[in-house]
Structures are given as structure tokens and as C-alpha cells.
Amino acid sequence: MKPVLSTIIKTLIFLSGLAILTFALIKANISSFTHDESFSYLNYCSSTFMQIISFSDWYTNNHILNSLLMKYAEIIAGSSELALRFPNIILFAVYIIYSFFLFKSEKLLFTLSIFLLLITNPLLNNLFGLARGYGLSVGFMIMSFYHFSKFIKNKKRYLNLGLFHFGALMASLSNFTLLTFYASILLTFNIYELLKNIVLKNKFNLIKANIIHTIPLIIALGILFEPVRRVISYSNLNFGGKNNFLSDTIYSVIINTFHNAHIPNFIITTITIVIIIATSFSLYIIAKNIKLHNQTFIKNNTELILSTFIIISISAIIILLHVLFGSDYPIGRFAIFLFPLFIIHFGFLIKYFLINDKKKIIITSLIILSAISSISYITKSDMYAYGEWKYDMNTKNMLTTLSEYTISENNVNLGISWLFEPTINFYRITKNYNWLNEVNRNGISEKDHYRYLFKEELQNINISEYEIIKEYANSNTILIKVILK
């Protein structure tokens, strides 16, 4: 590749990563807090370190690491939206950096294409801008995978051992669904060691191979034991999927990759089949080369082997948990961590073909895919709305308007739809809206002075009983003043 073209592509990689991170940072600063973020702040941030880390309040909304980081972010930087969301922004930067490191290659068009596919998923990027555990977990997961692959390759072995365990532990504390990743990465380690010994015609010793993990696992188990015990004892692990892994989890990942757009079922089915074929073909390639005792394949395609078995292991664990314990199949934000794993696997499978077949059509197709993903992300990104929490996008603005409207009033009662309760109380506390009484989830009342509702709820109210203060078309909400008779 010519030096000028190489410089242009490297600049594109840097600028695209910086642009997306900057967008997330600005959005985190100016957009309204959302229902789940506010609920976490109101219920967990005031708890002690030991109460949070032991998961004493075992409700699944309590993402342990996020609750801790919110607590100390508030102590250090205050309770602004950006301060409380900043830990997730940092992990977004970590995610972007490791996305590049994973596919850093002399084939820069390949690197750019996979990099763009990894950083332009709409749901994933939204989650990195929220004070929740989902973004944290994915950032730590991709960090863990990178250092796991370096550990397997014996590069700075003990440093990478510690970092991959640390990443997997932090991912699990951020979102318990990522325990499946931690378990799968340990299972994959043993599978890889077994395959490597078969190729080298050596005997595999299970205990000897795993001794190196003793100290990290003792630490991880010591930290995770009580939270996991409480999850198993008290939580119903309601992730939403009741049918099967393909129609719930895989379907959900695909839909969220397409910005929740309505796409024909045959396209979803086709993509699902492609995922299954890609994973199956990877298994075939691995089995074929193991049978031939191909040491060069093992050395040059470590990440392909690891990503293949991690995906298979996680899928098997999720299905097994459903069969044995009735746990739901993850969907939506609970399943989004699978997206980067699928792209990582896809990337290393493509890399295998580039080494072996070197077909320009592969790179061309990859560039087209990444361009479509990038254009879709750019055209459909919203600076103020966070996916399923879109209804809260104007809650902050509404309270600003209401505070100006009621400047001379005290003990104001605001009737609301229950979904707005956590965020309104969050701003009532953090912005010292002492004139506003605490809102609740009981619906509207005759004691209300004002109401903030979805527009369709006005159908149940006589038009003579209210005065419209402001309408918010993009969230389909309305602020009204109650006319007392």
C-alpha cells in the first residue's frame, strides 16, 4: 500500500473513533437522565461500599460496578449527567482502543472496515453513554478478550493473565449476564490447550494447565460469591426471552444492529443462517487443521480459534441455563454483548481467508458493509434520545420549564405517568428543586397542580380542566396546568 493511502486510512481510523467518542461525550452531557439511571442513583448510590459490593439490595437494576462508580463519581465530580455517566464514557474509549488493537494489521482497509463495524452499533453506543452497567461490561469484555489472546500466545504471560481475569471480573460485576463470558473464556482456554497438545502430540494435563489460574480465580470467586448467591437465591433472571436462543437472542442482536428498523423476516433468517454457517465453518477449519497437526495454523489463527469457542460456549451456557433453571434467553440490551463477539469472530474468519485466498472481493464486500453501517449510524443517531428510554428525553427540559413557570410557587404537586417518576425525583434532588414535592407512581390526583403525561392520556381528561404549558412532539409528552374549579 502506498504511504499516502496508508496515512489517509490511519487518519480515518483515528478520526472515526474520536468522532464517535466525542458524540457520546457531548450527548452524555446534554441529554436528560433516564428512568433506569435515575432509579440506580436514587436507590443505590447512598449505600455503603460493602452494601453495594455484596449486592445486599439484590434487584437486577443494581449493576454493582456501575453503582460503585456512580457513588464515587458523585463524591469527586458532583451529580451532573456527565459526571455520573463518565465511567461509561471512559470504557467506551477503552472499547474503541481495543477494537483497533484487536485488528491492527498491515491490511489497513481490513482494519478500518472491522473497526467501523465494531463501533457503529446504535444500541451498544447508546449504552456506553448511560450510567448503567451494560457499556462498562462490554468495554471490560473486549479488554479481557484481547489480553486473553495475548496470554495464550505467551506474550507478557503473567501481565496478560492478570488483565484478562481483571477484565472478565469487572465485566461480570458490571452485568451478571457477562458471567457467561467469564465461564466461556475459561472453558475456551482448556479447549485451546487440549487442541494445542493434540497438534503437538503431547498429553494434556487438566490440573497442570489450570494451576496458573488459581490465584486470579480465588480472588474472583471471593468477590463474586455473595452477589452471585443472592442472584441465584432471589432473582428470577428475567431477561425477556421465553422461546429459544435463535428466535429470541440472535433475533434481538440482529434487530438492534439494524436500528430496530422493520426488516423482512427472510433477511433476519438469512443473517441467522450466515452466523450459524460462519461458526460451523470455523469449526470445520479448526478440526481439519488439528487433524493434520498443523502447528502453523494454531500459531497464526489463535484469535479465530478462541472467538469460535467463546461464541459456542456462551451460546451453550445460555441454553443450558434456560433448560436447567428456566432462565430467560437474553434479548435487547441484555444480549448486546454478543454483537462485538460476533463481529470479532467474523473479522478473524475474514482474516483467515485473506491469508489463504487473498481475494479482493472480500475486502470490497467488507468496505461496503462498514460503509452501510457507518452511514446508517450517522443518519439515525439522535443527540437527545436513548433508545427504549426515549420517553425521558424531555424530562430535564420539562422541569426547567416548570421551574420557570412556578417561580413564585411552593409545595407544587406534579401528577405524572409512572415512567417519569425516577428521573423527576433525580432532578428534584440533584438540582435542589425544593419547590417541587416528591412525585410517585400512583398516577394523577385531584391534588395535582400540574401534570406531565403522554399525549394520549389527555383523552381521559376534560379539556376544560387543564391548560397546555408545553408540548414535546419528539417524546409524545405534554406539560399541563390543572385548572382548579
Secondary structure as UniProt FT lines:
FT   HELIX           3..30
FT   HELIX           35..44
FT   TURN            45..46
FT   HELIX           49..53
FT   TURN            54..55
FT   TURN            60..61
FT   HELIX           64..77
FT   HELIX           81..102
FT   HELIX           108..119
FT   HELIX           122..127
FT   TURN            128..129
FT   HELIX           133..152
FT   TURN            153..154
FT   HELIX           157..174
FT   HELIX           176..178
FT   HELIX           179..200
FT   HELIX           206..210
FT   HELIX           211..213
FT   HELIX           214..234
FT   STRAND          240..241
FT   HELIX           245..250
FT   HELIX           251..257
FT   TURN            258..260
FT   HELIX           265..291
FT   TURN            292..293
FT   HELIX           295..300
FT   HELIX           302..325
FT   STRAND          329..330
FT   HELIX           332..334
FT   TURN            335..337
FT   HELIX           338..356
FT   HELIX           360..380
FT   HELIX           387..392
FT   TURN            393..394
FT   HELIX           395..405
FT   TURN            406..408
FT   STRAND          414..416
FT   HELIX           418..420
FT   HELIX           421..430
FT   TURN            431..432
FT   TURN            434..435
FT   TURN            446..447
FT   STRAND          450..454
FT   HELIX           455..460
FT   HELIX           463..465
FT   STRAND          466..472
FT   HELIX           473..475
FT   STRAND          477..482
//
